[in-house]
């Protein structure tokens, strides 16, 4: 039986802005069920890295393979196994919550009945069930964050890229989201997480990718990971 490719393989990723190097040959693999933290000070390249992984930015060199597919050459294939929540999520303001979720369902080729069941479950999980007829532009910041998370989770992707996923969530919703992510990881999904909550990342993530100004980077792994994180913070 063939072993499926890892959820994420990054090799030699480089990116510069006006001759200033931001990413200097970053390489790492995220395995099934793993949570990898992306750590770094402002300007160290976290947003650039996450943008390259989500397809929003093109690197100067290197490759990104998501579930075995080239992130830049095979965007349709990649979209089916990738869920992304950027720090500033984009929602179509003229659509209602229900319409936004149906738009995502169709874009991800999810059958109508399956998509409806999963949408109902996730709306209830994060406390948005009563807001289905509300226009996206009328949602509060916290409600918009919840909807963006549901959009990313809806098609059960093998890789989740989450930038400040817990930001703006109430405690109950945050706990339910973490439990949902734990369940997804138990089923083989991988999570790439960036957050200002370093203590949470130290508890929840198995490894860390530390980015530093000047395009320096290194992986924090094993027993040294929590200690290294406390030093860096």
C-alpha positions in Angstrom: 0.0 0.0 0.0 1.4 3.4 -1.0 2.1 5.8 1.9 0.4 9.2 1.3 2.8 12.2 1.1 3.3 14.4 4.1 0.8 17.2 4.5 3.5 19.8 4.0 7.0 19.8 2.6 9.0 23.0 2.3 12.4 23.1 0.6 14.8 26.0 0.2 12.2 28.7 0.4 13.7 32.2 -0.2 12.0 35.6 -0.4 13.5 39.1 -0.5 11.9 42.6 -0.6 14.0 45.3 -2.2 17.1 43.2 -1.8 16.4 42.6 1.9 16.3 38.9 2.6 13.3 37.8 4.6 13.3 34.0 4.1 16.7 32.4 3.7 16.3 28.9 2.4 13.7 27.6 4.9 13.2 23.9 4.7 11.0 21.6 6.9 8.4 18.9 6.8 5.1 18.7 8.8 4.0 15.2 9.4 0.5 13.8 9.8 -1.0 14.7 13.2 1.7 17.2 14.0 1.3 20.8 15.2 4.2 23.1 14.2 4.5 26.6 15.7 5.9 29.5 13.7 7.7 31.8 16.0 9.5 35.1 15.4 9.6 38.8 16.2 7.8 41.3 14.0 9.5 41.5 10.6 11.1 38.1 10.9 9.1 36.7 8.0 6.2 34.9 9.6 3.6 36.5 7.5 5.7 36.1 4.4 6.2 32.4 5.1 2.5 31.8 5.8 1.6 33.8 2.6 3.8 31.5 0.5 2.2 28.4 2.1 -1.3 29.7 1.3 -0.5 30.7 -2.2 -0.9 34.4 -1.6 2.8 35.2 -2.2 5.3 33.8 -4.6 8.8 32.9 -3.3 11.9 33.9 -5.1 13.1 30.3 -4.9 12.2 27.0 -3.3 9.2 24.6 -3.4 6.1 24.1 -1.3 4.3 20.7 -1.7 1.0 20.3 0.1 -0.3 16.7 0.2 2.2 16.0 -2.6 1.0 18.8 -4.9 2.9 21.8 -6.0 1.4 24.8 -4.1 1.9 27.2 -7.0 1.5 24.9 -10.1 -1.5 22.9 -8.8 -3.7 25.4 -6.8 -7.0 23.5 -7.4 -5.6 20.3 -6.0 -4.0 22.1 -3.1 -7.2 23.9 -2.2 -8.9 20.6 -1.5 -6.5 19.6 1.2 -5.6 23.0 2.7 -7.5 25.2 5.1 -6.2 28.7 5.8 -7.1 31.4 8.3 -4.9 34.6 7.8 -4.5 37.1 10.6 -6.9 39.4 8.7 -9.5 37.0 7.2 -11.3 37.9 4.0 -15.1 37.4 3.9 -17.5 38.5 1.1 -19.4 41.2 2.9 -22.5 41.0 0.7 -23.1 37.3 1.5 -24.8 36.0 4.6 -23.0 33.5 6.9 -24.9 30.6 5.3 -24.2 31.8 1.8 -20.5 32.2 2.6 -20.3 28.6 3.8 -22.2 27.4 0.7 -19.8 29.3 -1.5 -16.8 27.6 0.2 -18.5 24.2 0.0 -18.9 24.5 -3.8 -15.4 25.9 -4.2 -14.0 22.8 -2.4 -16.3 20.3 -4.3 -18.0 19.2 -1.2 -21.3 17.4 -1.7 -24.3 19.5 -0.7 -25.6 17.2 2.0 -22.1 16.5 3.5 -21.3 20.2 3.5 -24.6 21.2 5.1 -24.1 18.6 7.9 -20.6 19.8 8.6 -21.5 23.5 8.5 -24.4 22.9 11.0 -22.0 21.1 13.3 -19.3 23.7 13.2 -21.7 26.6 13.5 -23.1 25.1 16.7 -19.6 24.3 17.9 -18.5 27.9 17.7 -21.8 29.5 18.6 -22.7 31.0 15.2 -25.8 28.9 14.5 -28.1 31.9 15.2 -26.2 34.2 12.8 -26.7 32.2 9.6 -28.8 35.0 8.0 -26.5 37.8 9.1 -24.4 39.5 6.4 -20.7 39.0 6.7 -20.1 42.7 6.7 -22.2 43.0 9.8 -20.3 40.4 11.9 -18.2 41.5 14.8 -14.5 40.8 14.7 -14.8 37.8 16.9 -17.8 36.4 14.8 -15.8 37.0 11.6 -12.9 35.1 13.0 -15.2 32.2 13.9 -16.7 32.1 10.4 -13.2 32.2 8.8 -12.3 29.2 11.0 -15.4 27.3 10.0 -14.6 28.0 6.3 -11.1 26.6 6.8 -12.4 23.5 8.6 -15.5 22.8 6.5 -13.9 20.4 3.9 -11.7 18.6 6.5 -8.3 19.5 5.0 -5.2 17.5 5.8 -3.3 20.8 6.5 -4.5 23.8 8.4 -2.5 27.0 8.3 -3.7 29.3 11.2 -2.4 32.8 11.9 -3.6 34.0 15.3 -6.4 31.5 15.2 -7.5 32.1 18.9 -7.4 35.9 18.6 -10.8 37.5 19.3 -12.4 34.2 20.5 -14.2 33.9 23.8 -12.8 31.3 26.2 -15.5 28.7 25.5 -15.1 29.0 21.7 -11.3 28.8 22.1 -11.5 25.6 24.1 -13.9 24.1 21.6 -11.7 25.0 18.7 -8.7 23.4 20.4 -10.7 20.3 21.1 -11.7 20.2 17.4 -8.1 20.7 16.2 -7.0 17.9 18.6 -9.7 15.6 17.0 -8.5 16.5 13.5 -4.9 15.8 14.4 -5.9 12.4 15.9 -7.3 11.7 12.4 -4.0 12.7 10.7 -4.5 16.4 9.9 -1.5 18.7 10.5 -1.6 22.2 11.9 0.8 25.1 11.2 0.2 27.7 13.9 1.4 31.3 14.4 0.3 33.0 17.6 1.4 35.7 20.1 0.5 33.2 22.8 3.9 31.6 23.2 2.9 29.6 26.3 0.0 28.0 24.5 2.2 27.1 21.5 4.8 25.6 23.8 2.1 23.3 25.4 0.3 22.4 22.2 2.9 22.2 19.4 5.5 19.4 19.1 8.0 21.5 17.3 8.7 25.1 16.4 10.1 27.0 13.4 12.0 30.0 14.7 12.4 32.8 12.2 14.8 35.7 13.0 15.5 39.0 11.3 18.1 38.7 8.6 16.5 35.6 7.1 18.0 33.3 9.8 15.9 30.3 10.8 16.1 27.0 12.8 13.8 24.2 13.9 13.2 23.7 17.6 12.5 20.1 18.3 12.2 17.5 21.0 12.7 18.1 24.7 14.5 21.4 24.1 11.5 23.0 22.5 9.7 24.5 25.6 13.0 25.7 27.1 14.1 27.4 23.8 10.7 29.0 23.5 11.0 30.5 27.0 14.4 31.9 26.2 13.2 33.4 22.9 10.2 35.0 24.5 
